[in-house]
C-alpha cells in the first residue's frame, strides 16, 4: 500500500468521524438548519464556520509550498469564473440537499446506519450523475 493510500484512508475516516460528531449525517438536523423560514436549528453554523476557518488557514499555508508532500503537483481547478453551468449545478445541488437533507459525503457516511434514506439518495445521485454524463456525451458527439 502506498503512503497516498494510507493518507486517503485516514482522511476518509477522519472526515466520516467529523460528520458523525457534528451530526451532519442526521438529515433532520441538516433539514432543521436549512429551514430558515421555520424552526431554524443554527447549530450546524459552527460546523460550517469551523470548516471554513480551517480551510482559509490551511490553504494559504499549504499552497505556498512548491508541491504537496505525497505528489508532484497540486491539482486545482483550472477555471475560477462563474458561468451558467456552475450556477445551475449549484442550484441543483442545493435543491437536492434541501429535499433530502443529504449531500454526498454525509450520505455515504450514513450508509453505515443501514437505513433506506441515504441509500435512496446515493442511488438517485448515481443515476443523476449517469444521466448528466450521457447528456454531456450526446452533446459533445454532435
Secondary structure as GFF3:
##gff-version 3
##sequence-region A 1 142
A	DSSP	alpha_helix	3	21	.	.	.	ID=ss1
A	DSSP	alpha_helix	27	34	.	.	.	ID=ss2
A	DSSP	three_ten_helix	42	44	.	.	.	ID=ss3
A	DSSP	alpha_helix	45	62	.	.	.	ID=ss4
A	DSSP	alpha_helix	84	100	.	.	.	ID=ss5
A	DSSP	alpha_helix	104	110	.	.	.	ID=ss6
A	DSSP	three_ten_helix	111	113	.	.	.	ID=ss7
A	DSSP	alpha_helix	116	141	.	.	.	ID=ss8
###
